[in-house]
Amino acid sequence: MKTFKNQDLEKLAAAIEADAGQALPGLRESLAEAKAGRTGRVHTPEQVLARRRGRPVGSLAAVTKQPVKLRLDPDVLAALRATGDGWQTRINDMLRASLSLVGLLR
């Protein structure tokens, strides 16, 4: 693969766009990243097979939440889901606040 270290990026971009017959948005930025060495990493089949599934090591919080099955009325569930992403976290916060109010949780 030819490197971009000694290339004039403007000439290279102009040649690519002339070949494409149109201006290409983001081309000059992509070429600048390639020249700086910030390109996509190539993985060999062995590297792909060696990767483990799941979260990277050390990315888990010290205190994890417990998965549970909870049965809710359809209208309650619809209202919670309608609040958008993070609705399950908001359920946890609401339950924590409720338990704190009645003195079952500090």
QUIKA-V593497 format. One record per backbone hydrogen bond with DSSP energy under -1.0 kcal/mol. NH is the residue of the N-H (numbers start at 0). CO is the residue of the C=O. E is the energy in kcal/mol with one decimal. If there is no record, write none. Layout:
BEGIN
nh:NH co:CO e:E
nh:NH co:CO e:E
END
This chain:
BEGIN
nh:6 co:3 e:-1.7
nh:11 co:7 e:-2.3
nh:12 co:8 e:-2.9
nh:13 co:9 e:-2.3
nh:14 co:10 e:-2.3
nh:15 co:11 e:-2.3
nh:16 co:12 e:-2.7
nh:17 co:13 e:-2.2
nh:18 co:14 e:-2.1
nh:19 co:15 e:-2.2
nh:20 co:16 e:-1.8
nh:21 co:16 e:-1.2
nh:26 co:23 e:-1.7
nh:29 co:25 e:-2.3
nh:30 co:26 e:-2.6
nh:31 co:27 e:-2.2
nh:32 co:28 e:-2.2
nh:33 co:29 e:-2.3
nh:34 co:30 e:-2.5
nh:35 co:31 e:-1.9
nh:37 co:32 e:-2.7
nh:38 co:36 e:-1.3
nh:47 co:43 e:-2.2
nh:48 co:44 e:-2.2
nh:49 co:45 e:-1.9
nh:50 co:46 e:-1.0
nh:58 co:55 e:-1.9
nh:76 co:72 e:-2.5
nh:77 co:73 e:-2.5
nh:78 co:74 e:-2.0
nh:79 co:75 e:-2.2
nh:80 co:76 e:-2.8
nh:81 co:77 e:-1.8
nh:82 co:79 e:-1.3
nh:83 co:80 e:-1.8
nh:89 co:85 e:-2.1
nh:90 co:86 e:-1.8
nh:91 co:87 e:-1.9
nh:92 co:88 e:-2.3
nh:93 co:89 e:-2.5
nh:94 co:90 e:-2.6
nh:95 co:91 e:-2.4
nh:96 co:92 e:-2.3
nh:97 co:93 e:-2.4
nh:98 co:94 e:-2.6
nh:99 co:95 e:-2.0
nh:100 co:96 e:-2.0
nh:101 co:97 e:-1.5
nh:103 co:98 e:-2.3
nh:104 co:98 e:-1.0
END
